[in-house]
Amino acid sequence: MKNFGISEALSKLGLKKTNSGTSTGQKWLRTKGVALSSFSPVDGKLIGKVQATDEATFEKVVKQSHQAFLEWRLVPAPKRGEVVRQVGLALRKYKEPLGKLVSYEMGKSYQEGLGEVQEMIDICDFAVGLSRQLQGLTMHSERPKHRMYDQYHPLGVVGVISAFNFPVAVWSWNAALAWVCGDTIIWKPSEKTPLCSIACQNIINEVFKKNNVPEGVSCIVNGDYKIGQQMSAHENIPLVSATGSVRMGKAVGKTVAERLGRALLELGGNNAIIISENANLEMSIRGALFGAVGTAGQRCTTTRRLIIHESLYDEVKTQLKKAYGQLNIGNPLDEQNHVGPLIDTLAVKSYRNALKKVKEEGGSFVVNGGVLKGKGYESGCYVKPAIAEVKNSFEIVQQETFAPILYLIKYKTLEEAIALQNGVKQGLSSAIMTTRMQEMEQFLSHAGSDCGIANVNIGTSGAEIGGAFGGEKETGGGRESGSDAWKVYMRRQTNTINYGDNLPLAQGIKFEI
């Protein structure tokens, strides 16, 4: 299989056949943890190994990160922003090799890999401006000659647990904001994509070394779920930001809550597009197609359900079937291909089980799925995107299957469509395709979509960093990236100043002695 410059990319990113998976910045630590082997889902080949973090070394990392926090919080926020600005420049320099690594280690298309690195660059740009806008409010006091205001202070060490499907971007959403807020970061990446974390740390180290950033501001710890459990339970990590499955998020949330820490949870999605009878069909098909098959259906914002007005149902079904017939499935580094592999054979098993479940529950297939075999598919991770006609009440439809399976559901009224859209446990992303203003507004109203993201005339995926990202219900309720998401990385403090000569009490209380 053609290399597509992977060897050169690995070399530029400083990756070796065997790498330490634990770092406090410039220091790479030796550990007694097991070696994680990273196999590419593209061709099944071993890319490299990463030595996992053991419990004792994890404690050393937390100690170093906390020590760094005591120094880093004293650096003025605009100067912290300047460091993050330089991180953005470094990411621009390494965009091509890092994008290739993301594509090769995770399996998404090269263009999506480049897009993920661009998200990192964008969040750095956002954070630079934010570093001069960490603002609080000033309030009028009921007491004479008193002033009240609130302000935000750095929180401390932030633990980040990221998922395989966005192996670098989601970490950067947390890191860039946390750094300008004065926090330090300990990153536990997915054990399925460990090399991406090593590459990012190498890039960050170049910038931090030039700027004399304290050792411990950027840390990584690689390993399985046990390291995540240790991070969640650690009292010196006041905030744990976790992205992944609902099952994982519930475990993290419970553990963090037991010690009264903060948890920022970005969990599963079961996202739908409503196609109104007033929709632009060309836009609808394009939005549904990319939403359903982009990243081989392995986005938390993937379009999993298409809720179609009965008057357009047959036409949408026909056009989608035609569009799916034109998809090229293969090596994601080949820009002629639209769909790459699933992350591993366990994901393939989940995909096959879902197809089987659709039939068992009475669904029928518009486009049949299946596992691809033969030349170019030797890894066993390539599958056909499938389309099935189902009922929203099917058990399999209520679940999130991380694979390219699109469910078609028919509706009569907009109220019915919104009820179907909301009729799942997850609440991340949603969309409506319509040219009618009343339908747009109804979808976005209090009685409309119950998701954290609600779009009009675009699909469910492809969020920009300027807006807060996150969802409701079993999606976890967290918000990352833009808007005022930065506040979760800081502690809020209300201050009252008496500049008079008397001490009046609030609420007019009298206390005389």
VORO-679001 format. One record per residue (C-alpha): residue in three letters; x, y, z. Coordinates in nm, 2 decimals. Example, Ala and Ser with C-alpha at 12.3 -4.5 7.8 and 13.67 -1.06 7.14 Angstrom:
REM VORO-679001
{'ala'; {1.23; -0.45; 0.78}}
{'ser'; {1.37; -0.11; 0.71}}
***
This chain:
REM VORO-679001
{'met'; {0.00; 0.00; 0.00}}
{'lys'; {0.13; 0.35; -0.09}}
{'asn'; {0.30; 0.53; 0.20}}
{'phe'; {0.17; 0.88; 0.13}}
{'gly'; {0.46; 1.04; 0.31}}
{'ile'; {0.38; 0.88; 0.65}}
{'ser'; {0.75; 0.80; 0.73}}
{'glu'; {0.85; 1.16; 0.67}}
{'ala'; {0.56; 1.28; 0.88}}
{'leu'; {0.66; 1.06; 1.17}}
{'ser'; {1.02; 1.18; 1.15}}
{'lys'; {0.92; 1.55; 1.14}}
{'leu'; {0.71; 1.50; 1.45}}
{'gly'; {0.99; 1.34; 1.64}}
{'leu'; {0.82; 1.00; 1.68}}
{'lys'; {1.02; 0.68; 1.73}}
{'lys'; {0.94; 0.31; 1.72}}
{'thr'; {0.92; 0.32; 2.10}}
{'asn'; {0.83; 0.63; 2.29}}
{'ser'; {0.78; 0.74; 2.65}}
{'gly'; {0.42; 0.81; 2.71}}
{'thr'; {0.47; 1.03; 3.01}}
{'ser'; {0.60; 1.38; 3.01}}
{'thr'; {0.59; 1.69; 3.22}}
{'gly'; {0.71; 1.91; 2.94}}
{'gln'; {1.08; 1.89; 2.85}}
{'lys'; {1.12; 1.58; 3.07}}
{'trp'; {1.01; 1.24; 2.93}}
{'leu'; {0.98; 1.00; 3.22}}
{'arg'; {1.06; 0.63; 3.24}}
{'thr'; {0.78; 0.42; 3.37}}
{'lys'; {0.69; 0.07; 3.46}}
{'gly'; {0.37; 0.08; 3.26}}
{'val'; {0.29; -0.17; 2.98}}
{'ala'; {0.37; -0.07; 2.62}}
{'leu'; {0.08; 0.04; 2.41}}
{'ser'; {0.10; -0.06; 2.05}}
{'ser'; {-0.05; 0.17; 1.80}}
{'phe'; {-0.17; -0.01; 1.48}}
{'ser'; {-0.31; 0.19; 1.20}}
{'pro'; {-0.67; 0.10; 1.09}}
{'val'; {-0.57; 0.21; 0.74}}
{'asp'; {-0.34; -0.08; 0.67}}
{'gly'; {-0.31; -0.27; 1.00}}
{'lys'; {0.06; -0.19; 1.04}}
{'leu'; {0.23; -0.11; 1.37}}
{'ile'; {0.31; 0.26; 1.37}}
{'gly'; {0.49; 0.26; 1.70}}
{'lys'; {0.48; 0.18; 2.07}}
{'val'; {0.42; 0.41; 2.37}}
{'gln'; {0.52; 0.32; 2.73}}
{'ala'; {0.22; 0.37; 2.95}}
{'thr'; {0.22; 0.57; 3.28}}
{'asp'; {0.21; 0.37; 3.60}}
{'glu'; {0.04; 0.49; 3.92}}
{'ala'; {0.36; 0.61; 4.10}}
{'thr'; {0.47; 0.81; 3.80}}
{'phe'; {0.12; 0.96; 3.76}}
{'glu'; {0.16; 1.10; 4.11}}
{'lys'; {0.49; 1.26; 4.02}}
{'val'; {0.33; 1.42; 3.72}}
{'val'; {0.04; 1.56; 3.93}}
{'lys'; {0.29; 1.70; 4.18}}
{'gln'; {0.50; 1.86; 3.91}}
{'ser'; {0.19; 2.01; 3.74}}
{'his'; {0.07; 2.16; 4.07}}
{'gln'; {0.41; 2.31; 4.13}}
{'ala'; {0.40; 2.46; 3.78}}
{'phe'; {0.06; 2.60; 3.84}}
{'leu'; {0.18; 2.80; 4.14}}
{'glu'; {0.43; 2.98; 3.90}}
{'trp'; {0.22; 2.99; 3.59}}
{'arg'; {-0.08; 3.16; 3.76}}
{'leu'; {0.15; 3.45; 3.84}}
{'val'; {0.23; 3.52; 3.47}}
{'pro'; {0.01; 3.80; 3.34}}
{'ala'; {-0.28; 3.65; 3.13}}
{'pro'; {-0.18; 3.85; 2.81}}
{'lys'; {0.17; 3.70; 2.84}}
{'arg'; {0.02; 3.35; 2.88}}
{'gly'; {-0.17; 3.44; 2.56}}
{'glu'; {0.15; 3.53; 2.38}}
{'val'; {0.28; 3.18; 2.45}}
{'val'; {-0.04; 3.03; 2.31}}
{'arg'; {-0.01; 3.25; 2.01}}
{'gln'; {0.33; 3.09; 1.94}}
{'val'; {0.18; 2.75; 1.99}}
{'gly'; {-0.07; 2.84; 1.71}}
{'leu'; {0.23; 2.94; 1.48}}
{'ala'; {0.40; 2.61; 1.56}}
{'leu'; {0.09; 2.41; 1.47}}
{'arg'; {0.08; 2.60; 1.14}}
{'lys'; {0.43; 2.48; 1.07}}
{'tyr'; {0.35; 2.12; 1.15}}
{'lys'; {0.00; 2.12; 1.01}}
{'glu'; {0.08; 1.88; 0.72}}
{'pro'; {0.27; 1.61; 0.91}}
{'leu'; {0.03; 1.62; 1.21}}
{'gly'; {-0.27; 1.61; 0.98}}
{'lys'; {-0.12; 1.30; 0.82}}
{'leu'; {-0.06; 1.13; 1.16}}
{'val'; {-0.41; 1.20; 1.27}}
{'ser'; {-0.54; 1.05; 0.95}}
{'tyr'; {-0.31; 0.74; 0.96}}
{'glu'; {-0.35; 0.66; 1.33}}
{'met'; {-0.72; 0.73; 1.36}}
{'gly'; {-0.84; 0.66; 1.01}}
{'lys'; {-1.02; 0.98; 0.91}}
{'ser'; {-0.96; 1.14; 0.57}}
{'tyr'; {-0.65; 1.35; 0.52}}
{'gln'; {-0.86; 1.66; 0.46}}
{'glu'; {-1.04; 1.59; 0.79}}
{'gly'; {-0.70; 1.54; 0.96}}
{'leu'; {-0.59; 1.88; 0.83}}
{'gly'; {-0.92; 2.02; 0.94}}
{'glu'; {-0.86; 1.89; 1.29}}
{'val'; {-0.52; 2.06; 1.31}}
{'gln'; {-0.69; 2.38; 1.18}}
{'glu'; {-0.93; 2.36; 1.48}}
{'met'; {-0.62; 2.36; 1.71}}
{'ile'; {-0.49; 2.67; 1.53}}
{'asp'; {-0.83; 2.84; 1.55}}
{'ile'; {-0.87; 2.77; 1.93}}
{'cys'; {-0.52; 2.92; 1.99}}
{'asp'; {-0.62; 3.23; 1.80}}
{'phe'; {-0.94; 3.25; 2.00}}
{'ala'; {-0.75; 3.20; 2.33}}
{'val'; {-0.50; 3.48; 2.25}}
{'gly'; {-0.78; 3.73; 2.23}}
{'leu'; {-0.95; 3.58; 2.54}}
{'ser'; {-0.63; 3.63; 2.74}}
{'arg'; {-0.71; 4.01; 2.75}}
{'gln'; {-1.09; 3.95; 2.82}}
{'leu'; {-1.11; 3.74; 3.13}}
{'gln'; {-1.37; 3.98; 3.26}}
{'gly'; {-1.60; 3.99; 3.56}}
{'leu'; {-1.89; 4.21; 3.64}}
{'thr'; {-1.93; 4.52; 3.87}}
{'met'; {-2.25; 4.54; 4.07}}
{'his'; {-2.41; 4.82; 4.27}}
{'ser'; {-2.42; 4.76; 4.64}}
{'glu'; {-2.72; 4.84; 4.86}}
{'arg'; {-2.49; 4.98; 5.12}}
{'pro'; {-2.34; 5.33; 5.09}}
{'lys'; {-1.98; 5.37; 4.99}}
{'his'; {-1.95; 5.00; 4.90}}
{'arg'; {-1.85; 4.85; 4.57}}
{'met'; {-1.91; 4.49; 4.46}}
{'tyr'; {-1.76; 4.30; 4.17}}
{'asp'; {-1.68; 3.95; 4.07}}
{'gln'; {-1.36; 3.82; 3.92}}
{'tyr'; {-1.21; 3.50; 3.79}}
{'his'; {-0.89; 3.33; 3.92}}
{'pro'; {-0.70; 3.04; 3.78}}
{'leu'; {-0.84; 2.71; 3.90}}
{'gly'; {-0.54; 2.47; 3.92}}
{'val'; {-0.45; 2.15; 3.74}}
{'val'; {-0.69; 2.04; 3.47}}
{'gly'; {-0.72; 1.68; 3.37}}
{'val'; {-0.82; 1.61; 3.01}}
{'ile'; {-0.94; 1.27; 2.90}}
{'ser'; {-0.99; 1.26; 2.52}}
{'ala'; {-1.14; 1.01; 2.27}}
{'phe'; {-0.98; 0.85; 1.96}}
{'asn'; {-1.21; 1.02; 1.71}}
{'phe'; {-1.06; 1.36; 1.76}}
{'pro'; {-0.72; 1.27; 1.89}}
{'val'; {-0.58; 1.62; 1.90}}
{'ala'; {-0.85; 1.89; 1.86}}
{'val'; {-1.06; 1.83; 2.17}}
{'trp'; {-0.74; 1.83; 2.39}}
{'ser'; {-0.65; 2.17; 2.24}}
{'trp'; {-0.99; 2.31; 2.31}}
{'asn'; {-0.92; 2.25; 2.67}}
{'ala'; {-0.55; 2.32; 2.68}}
{'ala'; {-0.55; 2.66; 2.50}}
{'leu'; {-0.83; 2.80; 2.72}}
{'ala'; {-0.69; 2.65; 3.04}}
{'trp'; {-0.34; 2.79; 2.97}}
{'val'; {-0.45; 3.15; 2.92}}
{'cys'; {-0.67; 3.11; 3.23}}
{'gly'; {-0.36; 3.03; 3.42}}
{'asp'; {-0.41; 2.66; 3.47}}
{'thr'; {-0.19; 2.36; 3.39}}
{'ile'; {-0.29; 2.05; 3.19}}
{'ile'; {-0.25; 1.68; 3.23}}
{'trp'; {-0.37; 1.50; 2.92}}
{'lys'; {-0.47; 1.14; 2.91}}
{'pro'; {-0.53; 1.06; 2.54}}
{'ser'; {-0.71; 0.76; 2.40}}
{'glu'; {-0.50; 0.44; 2.42}}
{'lys'; {-0.61; 0.39; 2.06}}
{'thr'; {-0.43; 0.70; 1.93}}
{'pro'; {-0.13; 0.75; 2.17}}
{'leu'; {0.12; 0.87; 1.91}}
{'cys'; {-0.08; 1.19; 1.84}}
{'ser'; {-0.03; 1.30; 2.20}}
{'ile'; {0.35; 1.25; 2.17}}
{'ala'; {0.36; 1.45; 1.85}}
{'cys'; {0.16; 1.73; 2.01}}
{'gln'; {0.39; 1.74; 2.32}}
{'asn'; {0.70; 1.76; 2.09}}
{'ile'; {0.55; 2.06; 1.91}}
{'ile'; {0.45; 2.23; 2.24}}
{'asn'; {0.79; 2.17; 2.39}}
{'glu'; {0.96; 2.38; 2.12}}
{'val'; {0.75; 2.68; 2.21}}
{'phe'; {0.75; 2.63; 2.59}}
{'lys'; {1.13; 2.59; 2.59}}
{'lys'; {1.18; 2.92; 2.41}}
{'asn'; {0.95; 3.10; 2.65}}
{'asn'; {1.09; 2.95; 2.97}}
{'val'; {0.75; 2.81; 3.06}}
{'pro'; {0.76; 2.62; 3.39}}
{'glu'; {0.80; 2.24; 3.37}}
{'gly'; {0.46; 2.09; 3.42}}
{'val'; {0.23; 2.33; 3.25}}
{'ser'; {0.17; 2.08; 2.97}}
{'cys'; {0.18; 1.71; 3.08}}
{'ile'; {0.07; 1.39; 2.92}}
{'val'; {0.00; 1.05; 3.07}}
{'asn'; {-0.08; 0.75; 2.85}}
{'gly'; {-0.26; 0.44; 2.95}}
{'asp'; {-0.59; 0.26; 2.98}}
{'tyr'; {-0.90; 0.34; 3.18}}
{'lys'; {-0.71; 0.29; 3.51}}
{'ile'; {-0.52; 0.61; 3.46}}
{'gly'; {-0.85; 0.79; 3.39}}
{'gln'; {-0.98; 0.65; 3.72}}
{'gln'; {-0.68; 0.78; 3.90}}
{'met'; {-0.71; 1.12; 3.74}}
{'ser'; {-1.08; 1.14; 3.83}}
{'ala'; {-1.02; 1.05; 4.19}}
{'his'; {-0.72; 1.28; 4.25}}
{'glu'; {-0.80; 1.57; 4.49}}
{'asn'; {-0.53; 1.79; 4.34}}
{'ile'; {-0.70; 1.79; 4.00}}
{'pro'; {-1.00; 2.03; 4.06}}
{'leu'; {-1.14; 1.99; 3.71}}
{'val'; {-1.16; 1.68; 3.49}}
{'ser'; {-1.28; 1.73; 3.13}}
{'ala'; {-1.37; 1.40; 2.97}}
{'thr'; {-1.48; 1.32; 2.62}}
{'gly'; {-1.61; 0.97; 2.53}}
{'ser'; {-1.90; 0.73; 2.58}}
{'val'; {-2.19; 0.78; 2.82}}
{'arg'; {-2.07; 0.48; 3.02}}
{'met'; {-1.73; 0.64; 3.07}}
{'gly'; {-1.88; 0.98; 3.15}}
{'lys'; {-2.10; 0.84; 3.42}}
{'ala'; {-1.81; 0.67; 3.58}}
{'val'; {-1.59; 0.99; 3.57}}
{'gly'; {-1.88; 1.21; 3.68}}
{'lys'; {-1.96; 0.99; 3.98}}
{'thr'; {-1.59; 0.97; 4.09}}
{'val'; {-1.53; 1.34; 4.06}}
{'ala'; {-1.86; 1.43; 4.23}}
{'glu'; {-1.77; 1.21; 4.53}}
{'arg'; {-1.48; 1.44; 4.60}}
{'leu'; {-1.68; 1.76; 4.51}}
{'gly'; {-1.46; 1.83; 4.21}}
{'arg'; {-1.58; 1.96; 3.88}}
{'ala'; {-1.65; 1.75; 3.57}}
{'leu'; {-1.68; 1.88; 3.22}}
{'leu'; {-1.85; 1.59; 3.02}}
{'glu'; {-1.88; 1.57; 2.64}}
{'leu'; {-2.04; 1.23; 2.58}}
{'gly'; {-2.26; 1.05; 2.32}}
{'gly'; {-2.48; 1.19; 2.05}}
{'asn'; {-2.77; 1.05; 1.86}}
{'asn'; {-2.82; 1.34; 1.62}}
{'ala'; {-3.10; 1.40; 1.37}}
{'ile'; {-3.16; 1.62; 1.07}}
{'ile'; {-3.53; 1.71; 1.01}}
{'ile'; {-3.59; 1.76; 0.63}}
{'ser'; {-3.90; 1.98; 0.60}}
{'glu'; {-4.14; 1.98; 0.30}}
{'asn'; {-4.00; 2.33; 0.25}}
{'ala'; {-3.63; 2.22; 0.24}}
{'asn'; {-3.38; 2.29; -0.03}}
{'leu'; {-3.32; 1.93; -0.13}}
{'glu'; {-2.97; 1.97; -0.28}}
{'met'; {-2.85; 2.12; 0.05}}
{'ser'; {-3.03; 1.86; 0.25}}
{'ile'; {-2.87; 1.57; 0.07}}
{'arg'; {-2.52; 1.72; 0.10}}
{'gly'; {-2.57; 1.79; 0.47}}
{'ala'; {-2.70; 1.45; 0.54}}
{'leu'; {-2.43; 1.27; 0.33}}
{'phe'; {-2.13; 1.43; 0.50}}
{'gly'; {-2.30; 1.42; 0.84}}
{'ala'; {-2.36; 1.05; 0.81}}
{'val'; {-2.04; 0.92; 0.65}}
{'gly'; {-1.78; 1.18; 0.75}}
{'thr'; {-1.51; 1.02; 0.97}}
{'ala'; {-1.68; 0.69; 0.88}}
{'gly'; {-1.96; 0.78; 1.12}}
{'gln'; {-1.73; 0.82; 1.42}}
{'arg'; {-1.81; 1.17; 1.52}}
{'cys'; {-2.01; 1.25; 1.83}}
{'thr'; {-2.20; 1.49; 1.60}}
{'thr'; {-2.25; 1.23; 1.32}}
{'thr'; {-2.60; 1.24; 1.17}}
{'arg'; {-2.75; 0.91; 1.27}}
{'arg'; {-3.12; 0.98; 1.21}}
{'leu'; {-3.29; 1.16; 0.91}}
{'ile'; {-3.65; 1.26; 0.99}}
{'ile'; {-3.81; 1.33; 0.66}}
{'his'; {-4.15; 1.48; 0.57}}
{'glu'; {-4.37; 1.22; 0.41}}
{'ser'; {-4.41; 1.43; 0.09}}
{'leu'; {-4.04; 1.42; 0.02}}
{'tyr'; {-3.95; 1.08; 0.18}}
{'asp'; {-3.93; 0.88; -0.14}}
{'glu'; {-3.74; 1.14; -0.33}}
{'val'; {-3.49; 1.19; -0.05}}
{'lys'; {-3.45; 0.81; -0.02}}
{'thr'; {-3.38; 0.78; -0.40}}
{'gln'; {-3.12; 1.07; -0.40}}
{'leu'; {-2.94; 0.94; -0.10}}
{'lys'; {-2.92; 0.59; -0.25}}
{'lys'; {-2.76; 0.74; -0.56}}
{'ala'; {-2.52; 0.95; -0.36}}
{'tyr'; {-2.41; 0.65; -0.15}}
{'gly'; {-2.34; 0.46; -0.47}}
{'gln'; {-2.08; 0.73; -0.56}}
{'leu'; {-1.88; 0.70; -0.24}}
{'asn'; {-1.52; 0.59; -0.26}}
{'ile'; {-1.41; 0.38; 0.04}}
{'gly'; {-1.04; 0.32; 0.10}}
{'asn'; {-0.71; 0.46; 0.23}}
{'pro'; {-0.80; 0.80; 0.39}}
{'leu'; {-0.47; 0.95; 0.28}}
{'asp'; {-0.58; 0.91; -0.08}}
{'glu'; {-0.78; 1.23; -0.14}}
{'gln'; {-0.99; 1.05; -0.40}}
{'asn'; {-1.16; 0.85; -0.12}}
{'his'; {-1.45; 0.98; 0.08}}
{'val'; {-1.47; 0.72; 0.36}}
{'gly'; {-1.19; 0.56; 0.56}}
{'pro'; {-1.18; 0.27; 0.81}}
{'leu'; {-1.33; 0.23; 1.15}}
{'ile'; {-1.09; 0.26; 1.43}}
{'asp'; {-1.04; -0.11; 1.50}}
{'thr'; {-1.21; -0.45; 1.46}}
{'leu'; {-1.41; -0.40; 1.78}}
{'ala'; {-1.58; -0.11; 1.62}}
{'val'; {-1.64; -0.33; 1.31}}
{'lys'; {-1.81; -0.59; 1.54}}
{'ser'; {-2.03; -0.32; 1.69}}
{'tyr'; {-2.13; -0.21; 1.34}}
{'arg'; {-2.22; -0.56; 1.23}}
{'asn'; {-2.42; -0.62; 1.55}}
{'ala'; {-2.62; -0.30; 1.48}}
{'leu'; {-2.70; -0.41; 1.12}}
{'lys'; {-2.82; -0.74; 1.26}}
{'lys'; {-3.03; -0.57; 1.52}}
{'val'; {-3.20; -0.35; 1.26}}
{'lys'; {-3.32; -0.66; 1.08}}
{'glu'; {-3.43; -0.83; 1.40}}
{'glu'; {-3.64; -0.53; 1.50}}
{'gly'; {-3.81; -0.51; 1.17}}
{'gly'; {-3.61; -0.25; 0.98}}
{'ser'; {-3.52; -0.27; 0.61}}
{'phe'; {-3.22; -0.15; 0.42}}
{'val'; {-3.21; 0.11; 0.15}}
{'val'; {-2.84; 0.07; 0.12}}
{'asn'; {-2.69; -0.26; 0.25}}
{'gly'; {-2.39; -0.25; 0.47}}
{'gly'; {-2.11; -0.50; 0.51}}
{'val'; {-1.74; -0.55; 0.58}}
{'leu'; {-1.51; -0.49; 0.29}}
{'lys'; {-1.24; -0.74; 0.20}}
{'gly'; {-0.96; -0.78; -0.05}}
{'lys'; {-0.68; -0.56; -0.17}}
{'gly'; {-0.66; -0.23; 0.02}}
{'tyr'; {-0.88; -0.36; 0.30}}
{'glu'; {-0.64; -0.59; 0.47}}
{'ser'; {-0.68; -0.42; 0.81}}
{'gly'; {-1.03; -0.56; 0.84}}
{'cys'; {-1.16; -0.22; 0.95}}
{'tyr'; {-1.33; -0.10; 0.63}}
{'val'; {-1.71; -0.11; 0.61}}
{'lys'; {-1.99; 0.01; 0.38}}
{'pro'; {-2.20; 0.30; 0.49}}
{'ala'; {-2.56; 0.17; 0.53}}
{'ile'; {-2.90; 0.33; 0.52}}
{'ala'; {-3.20; 0.17; 0.70}}
{'glu'; {-3.57; 0.25; 0.72}}
{'val'; {-3.67; 0.22; 1.09}}
{'lys'; {-3.89; 0.34; 1.37}}
{'asn'; {-3.75; 0.59; 1.62}}
{'ser'; {-3.86; 0.35; 1.90}}
{'phe'; {-3.63; 0.07; 1.79}}
{'glu'; {-3.38; -0.02; 2.06}}
{'ile'; {-3.09; 0.00; 1.82}}
{'val'; {-3.20; 0.35; 1.70}}
{'gln'; {-3.21; 0.47; 2.06}}
{'gln'; {-2.84; 0.37; 2.09}}
{'glu'; {-2.54; 0.55; 1.95}}
{'thr'; {-2.35; 0.31; 1.72}}
{'phe'; {-2.01; 0.47; 1.63}}
{'ala'; {-2.03; 0.37; 1.26}}
{'pro'; {-2.18; 0.49; 0.93}}
{'ile'; {-2.54; 0.37; 0.97}}
{'leu'; {-2.81; 0.63; 0.88}}
{'tyr'; {-3.17; 0.57; 0.99}}
{'leu'; {-3.46; 0.71; 0.79}}
{'ile'; {-3.78; 0.80; 0.97}}
{'lys'; {-4.10; 0.95; 0.82}}
{'tyr'; {-4.31; 1.23; 0.97}}
{'lys'; {-4.63; 1.43; 0.90}}
{'thr'; {-4.62; 1.74; 1.12}}
{'leu'; {-4.33; 1.95; 1.25}}
{'glu'; {-4.45; 1.90; 1.60}}
{'glu'; {-4.42; 1.52; 1.54}}
{'ala'; {-4.07; 1.57; 1.38}}
{'ile'; {-3.94; 1.77; 1.68}}
{'ala'; {-4.08; 1.50; 1.92}}
{'leu'; {-3.90; 1.23; 1.72}}
{'gln'; {-3.58; 1.44; 1.72}}
{'asn'; {-3.60; 1.48; 2.10}}
{'gly'; {-3.71; 1.13; 2.16}}
{'val'; {-3.37; 0.99; 2.25}}
{'lys'; {-3.16; 1.00; 2.57}}
{'gln'; {-2.88; 1.20; 2.41}}
{'gly'; {-2.89; 1.57; 2.33}}
{'leu'; {-2.58; 1.69; 2.15}}
{'ser'; {-2.65; 1.82; 1.79}}
{'ser'; {-2.96; 1.87; 1.58}}
{'ala'; {-3.06; 2.04; 1.25}}
{'ile'; {-3.36; 2.13; 1.04}}
{'met'; {-3.35; 2.19; 0.67}}
{'thr'; {-3.62; 2.44; 0.57}}
{'thr'; {-3.67; 2.77; 0.38}}
{'arg'; {-3.97; 2.87; 0.59}}
{'met'; {-3.90; 3.11; 0.87}}
{'gln'; {-4.18; 2.99; 1.10}}
{'glu'; {-4.03; 2.64; 1.10}}
{'met'; {-3.68; 2.76; 1.17}}
{'glu'; {-3.81; 2.96; 1.47}}
{'gln'; {-4.02; 2.68; 1.60}}
{'phe'; {-3.72; 2.44; 1.59}}
{'leu'; {-3.51; 2.69; 1.78}}
{'ser'; {-3.77; 2.79; 2.04}}
{'his'; {-3.83; 2.66; 2.39}}
{'ala'; {-4.06; 2.39; 2.24}}
{'gly'; {-3.81; 2.30; 1.98}}
{'ser'; {-3.48; 2.10; 1.98}}
{'asp'; {-3.36; 2.00; 2.33}}
{'cys'; {-3.00; 1.97; 2.21}}
{'gly'; {-2.70; 2.18; 2.30}}
{'ile'; {-2.65; 2.25; 1.93}}
{'ala'; {-2.94; 2.33; 1.70}}
{'asn'; {-2.87; 2.43; 1.34}}
{'val'; {-3.07; 2.56; 1.05}}
{'asn'; {-2.98; 2.46; 0.69}}
{'ile'; {-2.65; 2.30; 0.78}}
{'gly'; {-2.58; 1.95; 0.91}}
{'thr'; {-2.52; 1.83; 1.26}}
{'ser'; {-2.14; 1.81; 1.24}}
{'gly'; {-1.87; 2.07; 1.17}}
{'ala'; {-1.90; 2.30; 1.47}}
{'glu'; {-1.69; 2.62; 1.48}}
{'ile'; {-1.47; 2.70; 1.77}}
{'gly'; {-1.64; 3.04; 1.83}}
{'gly'; {-1.95; 2.89; 1.98}}
{'ala'; {-1.97; 2.68; 2.29}}
{'phe'; {-1.97; 2.31; 2.21}}
{'gly'; {-2.17; 2.05; 2.41}}
{'gly'; {-2.50; 1.89; 2.48}}
{'glu'; {-2.78; 1.81; 2.72}}
{'lys'; {-2.92; 1.49; 2.88}}
{'glu'; {-2.69; 1.20; 2.85}}
{'thr'; {-2.44; 1.41; 2.65}}
{'gly'; {-2.33; 1.54; 2.98}}
{'gly'; {-2.41; 1.91; 2.99}}
{'gly'; {-2.06; 2.03; 2.94}}
{'arg'; {-1.94; 2.32; 2.72}}
{'glu'; {-1.60; 2.35; 2.56}}
{'ser'; {-1.43; 2.58; 2.31}}
{'gly'; {-1.59; 2.92; 2.24}}
{'ser'; {-1.84; 3.17; 2.38}}
{'asp'; {-1.79; 3.19; 2.77}}
{'ala'; {-1.68; 2.82; 2.80}}
{'trp'; {-1.36; 2.96; 2.95}}
{'lys'; {-1.53; 3.02; 3.29}}
{'val'; {-1.53; 2.65; 3.38}}
{'tyr'; {-1.15; 2.66; 3.39}}
{'met'; {-1.15; 2.93; 3.65}}
{'arg'; {-1.28; 2.99; 4.00}}
{'arg'; {-1.52; 3.27; 4.05}}
{'gln'; {-1.49; 3.52; 4.34}}
{'thr'; {-1.72; 3.79; 4.46}}
{'asn'; {-1.56; 4.09; 4.62}}
{'thr'; {-1.71; 4.37; 4.83}}
{'ile'; {-1.51; 4.68; 4.92}}
{'asn'; {-1.61; 4.93; 5.19}}
{'tyr'; {-1.44; 5.27; 5.13}}
{'gly'; {-1.64; 5.45; 5.39}}
{'asp'; {-1.59; 5.51; 5.77}}
{'asn'; {-1.89; 5.31; 5.88}}
{'leu'; {-1.98; 4.94; 5.87}}
{'pro'; {-2.34; 4.91; 5.77}}
{'leu'; {-2.48; 4.56; 5.75}}
{'ala'; {-2.66; 4.41; 5.45}}
{'gln'; {-3.04; 4.38; 5.45}}
{'gly'; {-3.04; 4.68; 5.70}}
{'ile'; {-2.96; 4.45; 5.99}}
{'lys'; {-2.89; 4.64; 6.32}}
{'phe'; {-2.62; 4.49; 6.55}}
{'glu'; {-2.53; 4.73; 6.83}}
{'ile'; {-2.29; 4.68; 7.12}}
***
